[in-house]
Amino acid sequence: MAETVTLFGTTSGSTSPGPLLASLDPLLREWLPRQRWFAGKGRPVTGFTPVAATELLPPDGRLGLYHLLLRVHQPSTPDAPTHPGDCYQLLIGVREALPPRLAPALIGHVDEGPLAGRTVYEALYDPRPAEVLLEALRTRARVGGLRFEGDAGQAIRAGLVARLLTAEQSNSSVVYGDTFILKLLRRVVPGVNPDLEIPLALAREGCPRVPPPTAWIRQELDPEPYVLGVLQPFVRGAGDGWELALRELAKGEDFAAEARALGRATAEVHTALARALPTVTLGQAALRLLVDGMTERLAAAVQAVPLLRPYEEGLRSAYEALAELAAEGSTWTAQRIHGDLHLGQCLRSPTGSWSLIDFEGEPARPLAERRMPQAPVRDVAGMLRSFDYAAHSVSPPAPDWAHACRSAYCAGYAEAAGRDPRTDPVMLRACETDKAVYEVVYEARHRPEWLHVPLSAVRRLATSDPTLARETRP
C-alpha cells in the first residue's frame, strides 16, 4: 500500500519557473533525448522556454512534485527551418535520495538553485505522485493554471493504487487499481485535442466501442488551453491487438475471425462519428489538395530515402488515378476518423469485444490537420498496413496470413457499414500508398531493421495497375 500524501501544500500553484528551470536545465538536456516519446531524436537540445510551471507538492518534506510544460529548442532542419520547438509535459518528482525501486526513473542530482542537493526523477514511476493526479481528478481540483475536470456522472473512488505501464508508446499511461487508465500526453499543442474530443462525442452517441472519458486535465493558457491527459475506464484483462495477432501467428493460428470482428468495430465507430460530428463532401478542389499533399510527401520521401526512387513513378500513379476520378466528377464523403489506426490501437476484452483507443492521430501532423474530416478508408488503409507488419514480424513472413486478415477485415467492415472498402479501390490504394511511404521514412530514420516491411508494400503498390484498381471488387 502506498503512503498517503497531503494533496497540494499551502504554497501550491503556479510557480516562478526561472530558477527552477535553470537548476534542471543541464539534467533535462541529457535525459529528454533518451525518452521514447521525445520526437527530436538525433538533434541536440539547445535550450528551453517555460510555458507553465505548477507546484503540486512543495519540496519541503520527503517528496516534492512539479508539473512543467516546456518548449524544447533544437537546431533547425530543412523540413522545419523556423520551427518554434515542441512543447512537452513533464512531471518531476523531488526526493533527497531515490529508493532502489525508482532507479530507472532517475533524471539526476541537482547541484544549484532551489532544489540544490535533491534528486529529481520521472514522477510517474512513483505511485505516490501518480496518485496525486488521480486525487486531483477525483476532487476536480484547480491548481495554478491546471484544471482537473470530468464527467459528473462518473465517480472516481479514492485510494486506487497507481502503476505505470512501461510498454513503448509515444505518451505515458498510468493504471489505477485496474479501474481507470490515465493517458498523459507528452508532446502537447494548444487547442481541442481529438484524443478527448472524439471519445466525448462517441460517448454522447452511446457508442460502446470506445471507453468514455471519465475525467481530463487541461492547462489554462492564452489564447487556447492545452489538453494534457484523459482518464478512461480500464478494460480489465483486455489484450492489445498487435500482441494478440503476433501470438496467433507464432502458434500458426488463423486470425481471420478476429480481423472480421475488428472490421465490424471500426465500421461502428465510423458510423457513430458520422452521426456525432459534421461530414463534408470532397469535390474536385478538395481532392486536388489531397493528391497534391500525397505527391509532395512522396517527393520528400524519395529525397530522404533514395531506395524509393525506382518506385516513385509507380507510386505516383496511385495518386494520379485518384486525381483523374476527381476530374471526372467523382466525390467522396469525408468525416472525422481515428487517424492513426493499427492493431496496437485496438483492445480485445475477455468477452471477445473489440474497442478502439488513442484518437490523438499522427502526433507529427499539425493539430488542425488531425481534426479535419477525411475519407474513412484512410483508417482502413492503416489497419491493412498493420496486418502486413504483423505478417512480416515472423520468419519466414506470412503473406497469406496477411491477405486472409485483410479480406476478413474488409468483409467485417462491410457487414456493419453496408459498404465494402474494396469497392473504393482507387482511394484505398492512394491512402495505403501514402501510409507505406510514411512508413519507409519512419523506419529508415528510427528502425532500419524494419525497413524491408514497408518496402515490400511499396513494391506491390508501385506495380499495381491503376486501371485495374478502378474495378469494383467484392
Helices and strands as residue ranges (DSSP letters): E 13-14, H 17-31, G 32-34, E 47-57, E 64-73, E 86-95, G 100-105, E 106-109, E 119-122, G 123-125, H 127-138, E 142-143, E 146-150, E 162-164, E 172-176, E 180-184, E 187-188, H 194-204, E 215-219, E 226-233, E 239-240, H 241-250, H 256-276, E 280-282, H 284-304, G 306-311, H 312-327, E 332-334, G 343-345, E 346-348, E 354-356, H 367-370, H 377-391, H 399-417, G 421-423, H 425-446, G 448-450, H 452-463, H 466-469
